[in-house]
Amino acid sequence: MKKPRQEVEIFTISFLDTITCAFGTMVLLIMISKPGEPVKLEPSPTPENGIIRKLQEELFTIRGEAKVLNRDLTAKREQISDWDLRVARLSQELADTKNQMTSVSQQAAVNTAIKGELELALQELSEETERLLGSQVDKKSDLVGGVPIDSEYIIFIIDTSGSMFQYAWDKMTEQLINTLDVYPQVKGLQIMDDEGGYMYSDYRGKWIPDTPARRKAIISRIRSWNPFSNSSPVEGITAAISTFYAPDKKISLYVYGDDFTGRSIEEVVRVVDRLNRKDDQGNPRVRIHAVGFPTLFANRDPLIGGYRFANLMRELTQRNGGTFVGLNTFR
């Protein structure tokens, strides 16, 4: 009897077990091993939106810088325009000053010629008077150096500016002493600066009694008295007239200065005329005398201020019953 053919099993249970164990081992090794980072083989291209953003930022920066530069340029142009206007204004002022100096120089030459003629005429008149009346003619009068001394009250208006204090103060003090000597006794004194301030605040608006001791104190104090000044006697003159005028008093103002910085001589004359009106006899309320000091030759400042002071004082003294004396030296 033929034996039946035995079938061979290709995949046995043992083989499957072996394959399963091997596969499980591989899975276990993969799970317990540390995964590595992927290797970048080439840089990834930059996204287009990043490039656009960067260009936009650069554009905004450039626009900001351009705005700042435009603002600076506008400021520079405005500054240049201001400088152009200032140069034009200064050029006009220089031209006006040159014209004024030319006019003043011509007037000074005319005044010098007139002065020489008057001195010659005065000399001839004196000689003729002496010949007619004799050498013993009485020469006494109420004039000293051409200045009337008939006042009972005197006020000194003193320019206390730097030029006066530095160059003319000793001469001014000497002139004040000489003026006081001309008035041996008055009923009242007052010392004011060119802005209307008082040397003695206790006597503001009042008369200082005239005594030898008080005169000595005034002279001592004035040597170091130096309040602020704007180099214009207008305020002092108007304050003195407005405060001290009285119809029953004979008052004289003595203005000591070297400069006038005001805008208009004509305007000052009008103001003083309005304050210092004349009485029924045509006499002014207050006499105004003035002494001009030549500081403009000492400190080499422009001469125009000194000439303006002289012109102003000459006009005021002539219209207000006084005399103007212009000194040409400190000796």
Sequence and secondary structure as in RCSB ss.txt:
>XXXX:A:sequence
MKKPRQEVEIFTISFLDTITCAFGTMVLLIMISKPGEPVKLEPSPTPENGIIRKLQEELFTIRGEAKVLNRDLTA
KREQISDWDLRVARLSQELADTKNQMTSVSQQAAVNTAIKGELELALQELSEETERLLGSQVDKKSDLVGGVPID
SEYIIFIIDTSGSMFQYAWDKMTEQLINTLDVYPQVKGLQIMDDEGGYMYSDYRGKWIPDTPARRKAIISRIRSW
NPFSNSSPVEGITAAISTFYAPDKKISLYVYGDDFTGRSIEEVVRVVDRLNRKDDQGNPRVRIHAVGFPTLFANR
DPLIGGYRFANLMRELTQRNGGTFVGLNTFR
>XXXX:A:secstr
         SS HHHHHHHHHHHHHHHHHHHHS        S     HHHHHHHHHHHHHHHHHHHHHHHHHHHH
HHHHHHHHHHHHHHHHHHHHHHHHHHHHHHHHHHHHHHHHHHHHHHHHHHHHHHHHHH TT     SEETTEE  
 SEEEEEE   HHIIIIIHHHHHHHHHHHHHH S  SEEEEEETTS BSSGGGTTS B   HHHHHHHHHHHTT 
     S  HHHHHHHHHHH  TT  EEEEEEES    S HHHHHHHHHHHS B TTS BSEEEEEEE  HHHHS 
  THHHHHHHHHHHHHHHHTT  EEE S   
